[in-house]
Amino acid sequence: EIVLTQSPGTLSLSPGERATLSCRASQSVTSSFLAWYQQKPGQAPRLLIYDASSRATGIPDRFSGSGSGTDFTLTISRLEPEDFAVYYCQQYGRSPRTFGQGTKVEIK
Amino acid sequence: EVQLVESGGGLVKPGGSLRLSCAASGFTFSSYSMNWVRQAPGKGLEWVSSISSSSIYIYYADSVKGRFTISRDNAKNSVYLQMNSLRADDTAVYYCATDSWSGFFFDFWGPGTLVTVSS
């Protein structure tokens, strides 16, 4: 199975700053079939990005995804207070679908 | 508005069984593949099982294969997860989630139901 490794484990930033989250795959992700999710405490995950760079419906344009092959990035251009959460990447190019372990974005 | 509501979670002893349900509304349920994804306390997300729109294709994670069974009833807009031979490491919040129309990522999620396996 494809193992996804997210870094850093925790990102401490202030509102207004730029956040860059990494997701590295143990093997190439077919056709950039990679998604990003946001999860806040006590809530279900929410889809942000799919196909590595396509924003889901209703997602603000401060969220962007990039990458291909084994290296993918989620960028939040200017952090808003509601963006402090845990972010997961997920690949769906090869069965079984797998998730990264998550990156927590916390207020500095 | 898409709504998914899970039910059936609770406390069960090791070796016991539990059946989870997910009631869907706000979309054409019979056209979409459905999934169960779980999250152990304080841990990350783990895909558990998927079922295609007409139940022809069914998949399981190795960790639950042979113990869990996914099914659906399109007339009732519901998907189920029968969990047998439960173990302590099955303790998690179980989420019901839709597949997207355009790929095998999870478009919409329910709020989840907690399953605790403990003696």
Interface residues (C-beta under 8 A of the other chain):
Chain A: F33 A35 Y37 Q43 A44 P45 R46 L47 Y50 D51 A56 Y88 Q90 Y92 S95 P96 R97 T98 F99 G100 Q101 G102
Chain B: G44 L45 E46 W47 Y59 A61 D62 Y95 S100 S102 G103 F104 F105 F106 D107 F108 W109 G110 P111 G112
